[in-house]
Every structure is written in C-alpha cells, then in structure tokens.
Amino acid sequence: MAKNLDPQFEIETALPDPEERRAVLRQLVASIEYVDGIAPKAWVLSLKPKPGRTFCLTVGITEVLVLQSAGLRLLLEGPLTDELIDRFGVSRPATSYASGGPDQFQVTLQPREVAAATDELTLSHQKFIKMVGTRRSDNEPRGGTPNAAANNAAFVAYVRREAEGRPSKYFVLQWNEDADRTSGTGPFGNDMNDRWTWTSGNTTKIRADDIVVLRRTGAIKGIVGYGKVLRGSYPDMRTESNGNPTLVDVAWIATSSRPALTKSDPRIANMPNLWVQANGAELNADDGEKLIAILSKEFVALNQSNKITDESDAEARRYPEGRKYEVRLSVHERDPKARLTCIEHHKPAYACQVCEMNFADKYGADIGAEFIHVHHKKPLPMGVRDTDPRNDLIPVCPNCHAMLHKEDPPMCPEDLKLRLRARRQT
C-alpha cells in the first residue's frame, strides 16, 4: 500500500454510497476468502496501485479484481451463458492472461450493480481465480506473488470489517458559535447540497452511517442538532500546521439555534460523555439510542428543524390518541448558514418581520432567546437552488409562518403584514 494512504478515506471517496460500498467490499472479501483458501501465499490486496484505481486484488501476477473509475472489474473463466453475457455486458479481455484458462472473459460492474451479481457470475470469477492461483503442472497452489510487499494487514482488516457492517455508533461534535463569530470562521465548510463538512477534532473513529449530535458551547450551551455521517473521519489538509484535525461530512436531520436539551435535563443526567469538553467524544450505544429518541421528540416540539415540511405533510399531522402508526414526511434541505445570515440581516434580529413579536421579550430570554422561524418567500423547488438569504428568506414567528402557507403559493409577507395592520386599526 502506498505510504500515508488512508484506506477509509480512499474507499469512502470512491464509494460514497454506504450500501454500494458494502456490496463492493463484500464481493472483494468473498474473492479474498476464496483465494486464501486455495493459495494463501499467492494473493495481495493493494490500495491505489496506479492512478485511477482505488484497489486491486492480484493473484500471482494477474489483477483479478480492480476497483477503477469505470467500475468494479472482474476477470472470469467460461463457459458463460448468453443470458449472463447480455445482462452484464461481459466481454473478452483485450489481451489473454497467460496464467488463465482458455476461455477468458471480463466484466465491469457499476457499484449499484454489484449486489445483483448472480451466483453464475461469482462462480465464473472464482474459477478464474483458481486458474491463476494454482500451477498448471500439478494443480498445486502457487507459492507466492511478486507483489507481496504491497500487501497491508490493516487495509485487509478494514475491508473485512466494513464488508460485515457494524451498528451505527454515536459521537458528539462541538460548536462554539461565539468563538466562530469572533474569528470569522464557522462550523460549516464547503457546502455540498445536502451535506456539510464539520470539524471532528482529532478523532479518527467516526465512519459513514454513524450518528452525531451537535453540542453548542459558549454563552448558550446545549444540544442543538443531530444528523447522519455521510463520510467518516478524514484529515483537513488545509490545516497541516495545526496537525491536520479531522473532518466529517454530515447530513443534518434537525438543527436549532436554541438548545433542544440542556445539561440540567434529568433524562440525560447519566450521560457523562455528552458533556466532555472534547470534539468527537463517543457515546455508548444505549445512551446514543436514548438520546436520539429524546431529540427527535424535542425537535418536533421546537419545530426548529432546518427541514421544512411540504404542505402535504399537514394531512399527516393528525394524531389519533392511543394508536401507533408511522408518519412519513417529505422534506426540503435548508442551509443553516443562510438561516443565520437572514436573521442577522433583518432588524431587530429574531423578531417576526410580520407581527414584530420577539420571543425573548414575550416569554423571557431563558426559553425565548434566538427562537424564530425562517420563511422562503419563493417555495423551494424540487432539487437544489441557490438562495440569497437577504432577499429570499425572512424571519417570521410560527403563527405568521402558518398563515403565509394558508395560500398556495404562499402569501407575500408584506401582504400578511398589511392585513394584520388593517385588523389592528379596526
């Protein structure tokens, strides 16, 4: 394996979709286990052996399985059925492999196709592995491979572990908004539509599919969000002088500027790692599951998620008492940076721009501070749209927000403000 390459980073970059990644790695592990059973000294797994290749399984001197930019390439030994050839686009290799058999084929599968690979395809691949993993003279295992030095036990262990899959783990990320504002930096890095890049301190344990909760520090303390990791810990190459702290890419499920939970809440009193002053602290599975269950209810109550429900969801929000059922919500992503810019642009901040109510003034700063909804003046379309937070967004209270959406398309905030002013004058 090339020096200083991180297997997790390279694999997750090449295969960002968790299900597709697991399917590809399961195929890789199946091939490793097969060759290890017949010729344990004749194979090597290398990471980034050449430009454009993420990994390569070599048996003897033949690259039998390669993940490259075009997809996952497998070498096969025939005969193959016409149905299999047509279904997967099987072809003859450009050159015949000297150590292979007389009826050689190759197939390149897209990651999404790997899980659907048939037993016939797998058996043909294993047949090719057996051909190149044993000597033709006596059918005995080959004694080695010229590329043995490239093998890396840590990489193989990582592949086996990821292919098996593991339950999601739970981690705590920190956000000191006061320090970010002072330094002119923020917790969000490059915006990639439905994900945000977040610093995770120096931990390297966070992986795709893990769950993270966001703890706000500074003047206002508490849990302000939770989400799912799309890409696990990887080094921040922009901060080499600081020791390359790690980053994670997160799809936030819900966030709020006002804490949904604080340290004084008795429901989370026995979760010590939740309040450790270290970025990337890990919660045990029981605490993590309990915390997410509590947060999901709290964010519904706050109605401060950064995902705005479609109008059709109003029909789903009728709750018959005593009966359990599932509610599915259709949602649009909203960028927290745009929300904050919008709030700070409109004065006074955190005041409804229709009825002028400020929650901190009306209910007290202890529960009302920094509570406000943000309304899109133009409905969000399907797909992604660039938003000008100063002109496209406006802070409104929940009551005025609901009234704006009583019409389709939503009412103009200025029209609702005129209507309210007229009623106050009567």
N, C-alpha and C positions, 0 to 999 in steps of 0.2 A: 504494500500500500504506500502511496506517495507520502512523503513526510508532511506532517502538520494538517492532513486532511481529516475533517470531522465526519465520520460515517453518517451520523444523524442529519447533519446539515446537508450533505450531498444527496442523501436519499430523499429527504423531505423536499428539497428544492426540485429534484427531478420528478417526484411523485407527490404533489401537494395534496391530492385527494386521499384521505385515510383509507377508505375501502379499496380503492385501486392499488394503493401502496401495499396493503396487506395481501391482496391477491397475488401481486407480482412477487412479493417476498416469500409467500407460501410456495409458489412454483419454484423459486430459487432453492428454498430449503429442501423441497422434495427431490430436486436434482442432486443436491449435495448429499443427502442421505442415501440416495441410490448409489452414487459413485463411491461414497465412503464405504458402502457395504461390499463392493466388488473390488475396488482398487484404492484402499485408504491412503496410499502414498502418492497417488498419481494425479491428484487434483489440486488446484489452487484457486482461491477467490481473491480477485484484486479490485481495488477501488480506484476509479479514474485512471485506468491504464493508458488511455490515449485521449486526445481531445474529442469531445462529442460522445464519449462513452462514460456512463456512470459506474458500472461494474461489469466484471467479466468472470465467468466460470470456465476455467481451462482444464481439460483432461488430457494428460500427456502434453502434446504441443498444439492441441486443437481447441479453439474457443467454441464451446458447445452451447453456451447461453450468454447473451450480451444484452444489457440494457443500454440502448443508444437513443439518440434524439428521434429516430424514426419509430421506436417502439422496442418491444422485447423480442429479440431474435433467437429462435431455437433451431438447432440442427436436428434433422430427423432421418431415420432409416426406413425405407419402404419394405414391402409394397404398401401403397396408400390407396384408399378408395377414391373414386372420382368425386363422391359427395364431400369427403373431407377436403380434398384439394380445392373444390369450388367454394366451399363455405368459408375457409380461412385464407384463401389466396395463396396456397402453398406453391412454391416454385423450386426449380433446380438451382443449386448454388452456382455462382459464376465460375468457380473452379472446383474440381473434385478434391476432397481431402484424402491424402494418401493413406492415412491410418483408418479411414472409414470404410464402410462396406460398398458394395457395387450399386446400390440403389439409394442415392443420397438426395435429400430434399432440405429446404429451409422454409421457415415461416416467420413473419414479423407480425406480432400481435400488438395492437394498441392496449394500453393499460386497462381500459374498460372492458376489453375482450378476454382478458386472461382468465377471469373467474368462470367464463363459459367454455373454456377449453375442454374438449372431450377426453374420455379415457383413451380413445384410439390415438389421439394426438400425443398424450403423455406417454403411452407405451412406445410409440414410434421414437420419441425423444430419448427414452431410456434405452431403447435398442441401439440408437446411435452411440450413446454414452458407453454402453458395453463394448461396442466395436472398437472404440478408440481407447478404452480403459484396460483392455486385455491384449496380450500378444497373440498374433495370428498363428505363430508356430506351435504353441502349446496351450493356448486359451487361458494362460495364467495371467494374474494381474500385472500391470506394468509397475516397475519398481520405483518410479519417481516421475518428476516433471522438471524441465529446465527452469521453470518459473517459480519453483518452490519458495524462493526467498521473498516473493511478493505476498505470500500468504500472511494473514494477520488474524490472530485468535480473537482479538477484541471486535474486529469487524464481523467475523463469523458469529460471535456470541450476540452481537447487536441484531444481526439479521434473524437469527433464531428467535430471539426474544420478541422482536417486532412482529414476526410472522405469526407467532402464537397469539399475539394480542394480550393486553392486560387491562384490568379495570382502570377507569379514569382515576387519576389522583387529583388532590385538591391543594392549591397553593394560594398564598396571599401576596398581592402586589401592592406597593405603596404609591401614593401620590401626594406630594406636599405642594398644594396649589399656591400657597404663599411664597415659597421659595421659587417656584417656577415663574411666577409673575415678576419677582424681583430680578431674576437672572435673565428674563426674556426668553426662556425656553419653556417647553410644555411637555406633558407626558406622551403626547402623540407624535409619532414620527411621520414617515411617508404614508399618506392616505392611499389605500388600495381598494377603493369602492366599499367592500363590506368587511374590511379588516383594518386594524390599527396596530402599528408597531409600538411596543411598550417595553420599557426597561425592566429587567428582572434581576437586577443586582449582579451577583457573581454566581448564581446557581446555574447548574447545567443539567438539572434533573427534569425540567419541565418538557413535556412532549406533546405532540399533536393529540387532540382529543381530551387532554386534561382540562380541568375546570379551574378557573382563577376567580378570586374575589378581590375587589379593589377597596383598599382601606385609605381613606383620606386622613392626612396628618396636618399639622399646623393649627391654626386658630379654630377651625371647625373639624372635629375628629369623628370618625365613624366609618361604617361600611357603606360605600356609595355605588357599588355596582358588582356585577358578576358576568362572566362570559366563558366561551369555549376557545381553547387554544387551537389555532389553525396550523401554526408552525412552531415547533418546540425551540428550546434554547439554542441560540446561535450567537457568535461573537459580534459585537458592534465594532466593525473595522474602522469606523470614523474616530474612535476614541482610544487609539493604540497607546497614547501617552498615559492614559488612566488605567491601563491593564485590561483593556477590551471587556468592559462589563457586557453581560449577555442581554439579548433582546428576545422577545416572543411576539408573534403575530396573534392577535386576539379578535374574535368576533363577539362584540359585547351583546349580551342578551338584554340587559337592563342597566341603566345608569341614572344617577340623580345627583344634583349638586348638594342636596340636603341629605344627610345620612339616613339610610333606612334602618340601621341598627347602630346603637352606641354601646360602649363598654359596660355601662350600667345595666343593660338589659339582662334580667336573670336567666333568660333562655340560653344565653351564650356565655354565662359566667364561668363555666368549666372548660373553656376552650383557650388554654394559655397561648398556643402558637398563633392564635388570631391576632394577638396584640404585641408579638415580639417585634422589636424595632430592627427588623432586617427584611430587606426585599427578597421575596421568593421563599418565605417560610412555608413548610409543608404541614397541612392538617392531616390527622388520621382519617381513615375512611368514614368512620361513624360520625365524627364531628363535621366532616365535609358534607355528607349527605343531609345531616340535620340542618346545617347552616343554609344550604341551598333551598331546602323545603321552606324554611322560615323566610328567606329573602324573596322567594317567588311570591309569597302571600303579601309581604310588606310592599313590594313594588307595585302590585296590583292596587293596594290601598293608596299608595302615593300617587299613582297614575303619572309617575315621573320617568317611566321608561323612555329611552331615546328611540323607541319604535312606535310609530303612530298607526293605530288600527284603521283598517278600511271601514267605510260606512256600513258594509255588510256585516261587520262584527257586532254592531249594535243588536242585531237579531239574536246573536249567540249569547248575549249578556243577560239572559233571563234565567234566573237560578231557582228552579223548584226546590223547596226545602226538603232535606232528608234523602234525596236521591243522588247517587253518584253517577256522573257522566263526564265525558270528555268534551272540552271546548277547543276547537281549532281556530287559530287566529291568522289572518293574512296580514302581513306587516310590511312596512317600508323602512329601510335603514335611514337613520338620521345621524349626522356628524356632530359630536359634542363640541368640537371647536367652533362650528358655525353657530350653534346654540349660544355659546358663551359670548361670541362676538356680537350677536344680535342683541343679547341682554345688555351688554355694556354700551352699545351704540344708542339705544333708546333710553331717554332720561325721563323721570328718575329710574334707575336700574331696578329690576324686579318689581316694577309696578305695571298693572294691567293698562295697556295703551287704549283700551276701550272705556272701562269704567273707572280707571285710575286707582283701584284698590291695591294696597300693598299688604301682603300677608303678615309681615313682621309688625307693621303698625297696628293692624287689626287684632291679631291673635297673640302677639308677643314674639320677640326675637328667638326665644328658646325653641319654638316649634314653627314659626313662620319665616325665619330668615332664609333668603335665597330660594323661596318656593315660587315657581311660576311656570306656566306652560308656554311653549313656543309654537306659533301657528304658521304654516306655509300659506302665503297669500295665493299662490297657484298650487293646485293639487299636484302631489307627486305623481309622475308618470310611471308606467312600468319600465324598469331598467334604471339606469343611473343618469342623473342630471347634475350639472354644476350649479351650485347655489350661491347667490350673493346674499350673505347673511344680513347685510344692512338694508337691502331693498326687498328681498324675497321673504324674509321672516319678520315676525312681530311678536313681542311678549304679550300674552293675554292670560287672564285668570281662567280656571276650569269652567266657570259658568258662561263667560263670554265665548270661550272656545267652543263649548257645546252649541251655543246659539248660532255661531258662524257656520257650523256644519248642519244646521237645520235645513239649509237650502243646498241644492245640487245644480251647479257648482257652488262652493261655499260663498257666503255673503262677503262683501268687501268690509273690512274692519271699520273704515270711515263711515259706511252706511249704517252699520250697527251702532256706532258712536252717536251719529245724528239721531237715530231712532231713540236711543236711551236719553239723549239730551232733551228731545221733544217731550218725552214722558215725564221727565223731572220738572218740566216747566208747566205741566197741566195740573 
